Amino acid sequence: MSYVARERVFKNGDSIFKVTLLAAKRAIELNNGAKKLIETDSKKFSTIALEEISQGKVRYKVKE
């Protein structure tokens, strides 16, 4: 089982709620056939989404 360190995901002081929503949306995209943005051995979409966020491949944009 893969583990994504909390410090890597929240390195910029991001909100846990924003990251949770982002990870959920990305996991749904992966489940619907989107290509992975990173190389990983993980099979779980939620873990892949968190790894992508921690590596800076997936980000959220705040609307003004």
LUMTITOR-957990 format. One line per field, with one value per residue: residue number from 1; residue in three letters; chain; x, y, z of N, C-alpha, C, CB in turn. Coordinates in steps of 0.1 Angstrom, whole numbers. Glycine has a CB too. Layout:
N
seq = (NUM; ...)
type = (ala; ...)
mol = (A; ...)
n_xx = (X; ...)
n_yy = (Y; ...)
n_zz = (Z; ...)
ca_xx = (X; ...)
ca_yy = (Y; ...)
ca_zz = (Z; ...)
c_xx = (X; ...)
c_yy = (Y; ...)
c_zz = (Z; ...)
cb_xx = (X; ...)
cb_yy = (Y; ...)
cb_zz = (Z; ...)
//
This chain:
64
seq = (1; 2; 3; 4; 5; 6; 7; 8; 9; 10; 11; 12; 13; 14; 15; 16; 17; 18; 19; 20; 21; 22; 23; 24; 25; 26; 27; 28; 29; 30; 31; 32; 33; 34; 35; 36; 37; 38; 39; 40; 41; 42; 43; 44; 45; 46; 47; 48; 49; 50; 51; 52; 53; 54; 55; 56; 57; 58; 59; 60; 61; 62; 63; 64)
type = (met; ser; tyr; val; ala; arg; glu; arg; val; phe; lys; asn; gly; asp; ser; ile; phe; lys; val; thr; leu; leu; ala; ala; lys; arg; ala; ile; glu; leu; asn; asn; gly; ala; lys; lys; leu; ile; glu; thr; asp; ser; lys; lys; phe; ser; thr; ile; ala; leu; glu; glu; ile; ser; gln; gly; lys; val; arg; tyr; lys; val; lys; glu)
mol = (A; A; A; A; A; A; A; A; A; A; A; A; A; A; A; A; A; A; A; A; A; A; A; A; A; A; A; A; A; A; A; A; A; A; A; A; A; A; A; A; A; A; A; A; A; A; A; A; A; A; A; A; A; A; A; A; A; A; A; A; A; A; A; A)
n_xx = (8; 5; 18; 12; 28; 15; 27; 38; 16; 3; 21; 21; 5; -21; -57; -74; -98; -100; -80; -90; -113; -102; -86; -106; -120; -100; -95; -119; -117; -95; -106; -125; -110; -89; -54; -26; -5; 19; 45; 38; 34; 11; -23; -47; -70; -74; -51; -32; -41; -35; -8; -1; -9; 8; 32; 29; 17; -10; -32; -52; -74; -82; -112; -119)
n_yy = (-12; 22; 53; 86; 114; 137; 162; 167; 170; 192; 213; 240; 252; 246; 243; 217; 210; 220; 205; 179; 180; 185; 162; 142; 149; 146; 119; 108; 116; 101; 75; 76; 73; 91; 99; 90; 114; 110; 86; 57; 29; 25; 14; 24; 49; 72; 73; 78; 103; 119; 116; 129; 155; 160; 161; 183; 183; 184; 210; 234; 262; 293; 310; 344)
n_zz = (0; -8; 5; 11; 22; 45; 48; 23; 6; 17; 15; 10; 28; 22; 22; 38; 29; 3; -9; -6; -21; -46; -50; -50; -73; -92; -89; -99; -125; -134; -130; -150; -172; -177; -184; -163; -147; -137; -130; -114; -91; -79; -78; -70; -76; -59; -44; -65; -74; -51; -50; -75; -68; -47; -61; -75; -100; -104; -97; -79; -89; -77; -80; -86)
ca_xx = (0; 13; 16; 15; 30; 7; 35; 40; 4; -1; 34; 19; -5; -34; -68; -76; -111; -97; -72; -99; -122; -93; -82; -118; -123; -90; -97; -130; -112; -87; -115; -132; -101; -78; -41; -18; 5; 31; 48; 36; 30; -2; -34; -59; -71; -73; -37; -26; -45; -28; 6; 0; -10; 21; 43; 26; 12; -24; -34; -65; -73; -93; -119; -121)
ca_yy = (0; 34; 63; 100; 122; 149; 174; 169; 174; 205; 220; 255; 256; 245; 239; 203; 208; 222; 194; 168; 181; 183; 148; 135; 152; 140; 104; 105; 118; 89; 64; 78; 71; 101; 94; 94; 124; 106; 72; 51; 15; 24; 11; 31; 63; 82; 75; 84; 117; 125; 117; 139; 168; 163; 164; 196; 180; 188; 222; 241; 276; 300; 320; 356)
ca_zz = (0; -9; 15; 6; 34; 46; 46; 9; 0; 23; 17; 8; 38; 16; 30; 37; 22; -11; -14; -6; -33; -58; -51; -54; -87; -101; -89; -108; -139; -136; -131; -163; -183; -179; -182; -152; -150; -130; -130; -101; -91; -72; -86; -65; -82; -49; -41; -76; -73; -40; -55; -85; -61; -39; -70; -82; -114; -103; -88; -81; -92; -69; -88; -79)
c_xx = (9; 9; 20; 16; 22; 15; 37; 28; 0; 12; 32; 8; -19; -45; -71; -89; -108; -90; -81; -108; -114; -89; -94; -121; -113; -91; -108; -125; -104; -96; -123; -122; -90; -64; -34; -8; 18; 33; 47; 32; 16; -13; -47; -59; -70; -58; -29; -29; -37; -13; 8; -1; 3; 32; 41; 21; -3; -26; -48; -64; -85; -99; -121; -135)
c_yy = (12; 44; 76; 108; 134; 162; 177; 174; 188; 214; 235; 260; 255; 240; 224; 200; 210; 210; 181; 168; 179; 169; 139; 137; 146; 125; 100; 106; 105; 76; 64; 76; 81; 94; 99; 104; 121; 91; 67; 37; 14; 22; 19; 46; 74; 84; 81; 99; 124; 126; 127; 153; 170; 166; 177; 195; 184; 199; 227; 256; 282; 310; 332; 362)
c_zz = (0; 1; 10; 19; 34; 43; 31; 2; 5; 24; 16; 18; 32; 25; 28; 29; 7; -17; -15; -18; -46; -60; -55; -69; -96; -101; -98; -122; -143; -138; -145; -175; -186; -177; -170; -156; -144; -132; -116; -102; -85; -82; -82; -70; -71; -45; -52; -76; -63; -44; -65; -78; -54; -48; -78; -96; -115; -93; -89; -83; -84; -78; -80; -81)
cb_xx = (-10; 11; 22; 5; 45; 0; 48; 45; -8; -8; 44; 15; -2; -33; -81; -78; -121; -89; -60; -107; -128; -81; -76; -129; -123; -76; -100; -142; -103; -77; -126; -139; -108; -80; -32; -12; 0; 31; 63; 25; 40; -4; -37; -59; -85; -81; -30; -31; -60; -29; 11; -12; -22; 24; 45; 39; 13; -33; -24; -74; -74; -87; -132; -110)
cb_yy = (0; 40; 60; 106; 125; 149; 172; 156; 164; 203; 216; 258; 270; 236; 247; 196; 218; 235; 191; 167; 195; 192; 143; 139; 167; 144; 100; 115; 130; 86; 64; 91; 69; 113; 97; 82; 138; 109; 69; 59; 7; 37; -4; 31; 64; 78; 61; 77; 118; 118; 103; 138; 167; 150; 152; 204; 166; 176; 233; 238; 279; 306; 315; 366)
cb_zz = (12; -23; 29; -4; 35; 60; 53; 2; 4; 36; 7; -6; 43; 4; 26; 51; 27; -13; -5; 7; -33; -56; -37; -45; -90; -95; -74; -105; -140; -124; -120; -163; -195; -169; -195; -145; -145; -115; -136; -93; -83; -65; -86; -49; -88; -36; -38; -89; -70; -27; -60; -95; -51; -31; -79; -83; -117; -100; -91; -68; -107; -56; -93; -83)
//
